[in-house]
């Protein structure tokens, strides 16, 4: 084992993790959306357990990154917003999960 091999920092660059997923709310929203075709805002809010404003601001950041998109429609007379993960968002989530697994593996010694 070389001197560098004992330093886990060289095994994985944590800066390669997508910062958008550093938020538990954004990560939860992406995970929920990855498991369905689309989901109503209220379903996301209630499942994640956050406020309307908090979720809206996090979804806006994901939308600006191109990770989610939304459409508005009416259920009877009541407006509803549906969100779906984009292909770019699905790819970003998969890359994030792989990189996180690599980091955890290198820390636990499973990657050596």
N, C-alpha and C positions, 0 to 999 in steps of 0.2 A: 504494500500500500504506500503510495507516495504521500508527501506532505499535503498535497491538494486533495487527495482522496478522503482525508479525515475532515475536511471542511465541507459540510453539506451545502453551503451557499453556492459552490461551483457546480453542484449536481443539478440544481434547478434555479432558474431565474424567476423569482416570484413576480417580478415586474412584467412578465409575460402574461399574467392573469388579467383578464378584461376587468377594468375598474367598475364598469357598469354593474357587474355581478357582486360587487362588494356590499351592496345594500341587500339586506335580507328580504325586504319587500320586493325589490326588482327580481331577485333570484326566485323567490316564491311565485311571483306572477309568471315568470318565464317557464318555470317547471310546470305550473298548472296549464298554461297555454300549450306547452309541448305535448300534453297528454290528451288534447281534444282538438276538434276542428276550430271552434271558437267558443268564447265564453262571455256572458254578460258582465258588465262592470260590477253590478251588485253581487253576483256570484263570487267574483274575484275578491271584492271588498270583504264579504262575509267569511269566505274561506280563509283568507289571509288574516283577518281580524284587525283591520286598520280603518282609518277614517276616509271619507270621500276625498277630501282635499289631499291627504297624504298619498293615497293610491293614485289619484289623478296626476300629481306632480311626478311620481315615479314612472307611470305609464307614458307620460309626455317625454321623459328622457329616453325611454326605450323606443318610442316612436321616432324621435329625432335621430336616433342612431340607426333607424331602419330595421329594428328588431321586431316591432309589432306594428300592426295597422288596425284601424277601427272603421266601423261603419255604424251609422245611426239609422234607426228605424222606429216605427211606432208599433206598440202592442195595444191595439184598440186606440185609445186617445193618449196613451202614456208613452213618452219617448224612452228609448232604450239604446244603449251603446254596446255593441259587440266588439270584442277584441280577438285577434288571431295572431299567432306567431308567423313571421315571414320566413322564407328559406334562409335569408341572411341571419335572422335571429336564431333559427334552429342550428345552423352551422356554428354560430358563435357560442351557443350553449354547449354544444358537443365539444368544441375546442376547449372551452373553460373546464368542463368536467374531466377531460383527458389530462389537462395540465394540472388540475388540482389533484387528481389521482397520482400523477408523477411526483408532485411535491410531497404528498403524504407517503408515498412509497419510499422516496429518498430519505425522509425523516425517520421512518420506521426501520430503515435498513433493507426493506424488501426490494429495492431497486438496485442493490449492489451485488 
